[in-house]
Amino acid sequence: MIERRLVTQALELLIADATGKPCGTGTLPTSDGKAAEPPYSVLRSLTLTLDGAPLTDRHEDSTTTYQVDCVARTHAQAEWLADRVRAGVLGRDDRGAWQHALTVPGWTCYARELALDAGPEDDPSAVIVLYVIRFQLYWTPAG
C-alpha cells in the first residue's frame, strides 16, 4: 500500500521547487526559524482511495487528493502563486512528460488532475488573500 506521508513530502517539494516560494504541510511554512512571509503555500492532505486488490496486496492503485492554499498579500500575488502551483503540478513538456517529477519509491504517478480551482477570496478588507486549489493524483505500483 502506498505510504501517504511519502506522497505528501514529494508534493510539498514539487510545489516549493515550482513556485520558488515556501510550502508548509498543514501549517504555515518557516524560513530560518521564522514564519514565512507571503506569498507561500500550505499543502493539506484530503482523501485517499484504494482500488483493486485487497489492502494486504501491494498491487492496488491509489488516488490521493490534496488541497493547496496559496496565501498572499494581494489578489494579483495570489493569482501569480496559484498559476505557478498549477503549472508545477500539471505542467508537461513538449514530449508530454511531467515538467516536475513526483518521486515516491515503488510507485508511479500516472495521472494528475485539477479537482477544484476556487480562485482567490475577494474581500477588500482582508490582510491576507487565500486562493484554494485541489488536485487528484493517481498512483500505481512501479515496475
Secondary structure, DSSP 8 states (H G I E B T S, - for coil): ---HHHHHHHHHHHHHHHHSS-EEESS--EETTEE--SSEEEEEEEEEEEESS-TT-TT-EEEEEEEEEEEESSHHHHHHHHHHHHHHHH-B-TTS-BSS---BTTEEEEEEEEEEEEEE---TT-SSEEEEEEEEEEEEE--
